[in-house]
Amino acid sequence: MISEHEVARGKRLEVYVESDIDSAWVNVPHTEHLNTKIIRPRDVEYFISEALDQGWTPKVKGAPAVFNFDGKFLRRRLQ
């Protein structure tokens, strides 16, 4: 998921979500064993709120703020 401020166009927010969704298209219809996480609006709201709490500054130019989401917590990705 990628997000950025609509007007300021500063730092982008990038969230990587663990999912097997890409594999699903190869194995359809046998997807029962796959982690097919669907990102809902409430997930995006959580990502943005949590990233702001962790220091994401969407109105300031710079490198993207990159996070991993493990299904429960948003953690800053080590680069």
N, C-alpha and C positions, 0 to 999 in steps of 0.2 A: 504494500500500500504506500502510495506517495501522496503527500499533501504539502501545500504551501499557502502562504497568505495571499488572499485574492488581489490586494492592491499593492502591498509593499514589495513583493517578489524577493524576499530575503532568503534565509536558509530554508531549504526543503526539509521535510520530515520523511524519512524512509523507514518503514517497518516491515521486517521480514517475518513471515508467519510460517511455522512448521506445518506442512501439508503435503499430502500425496496427490493433490488435485491434478497435476500434470500427468501422473501415471494413470489416473482414472480413465483418461480418454483412450489409452491403449487397451485397457482391460475391460471396458464396458461390455457386457452388463455385470461383470463380476467385480464389484467395488466394495463389498461388505467389509473386507479386511483393511481398507485404506482409510487414512486420516484425511477426510475431505472437509476441512474447516472452511466454513463460509463466513466472510467478514460482513457483519451487519452494521447498520448506522450506529448502534450503541457501542460497538467495538471501536469504530472510528472515533467516536466521542471520547472513549476511555483512552485511546492512543494519544490523542491531541492533549487532553487534560494531563495525563501522566507525563508526557514528553515536556510540557510546559513546566510541570513541577520539578522535572529533572534537568531543567536548564535550557531547553530549546528556545531560541529567540527567533521567531519567524519573520520579524521585521528587519533583522540585521543581516546584511550580506555575509556570505561565508560558505564554508563547506557544509554539506547536508548533515543533519543530526540523524544518526543511524541507530536503530534499535532492533532487537529480536523480541518476538512475542512467542512464549512457549505454551500458550493456551491458558495461562493464568497470570503471568507477570510480564511487564514490559521492562526490558533491561537494555542499557546502552551497549551497543556492539563494540567490542574491542577491535581497534584497527591496527 
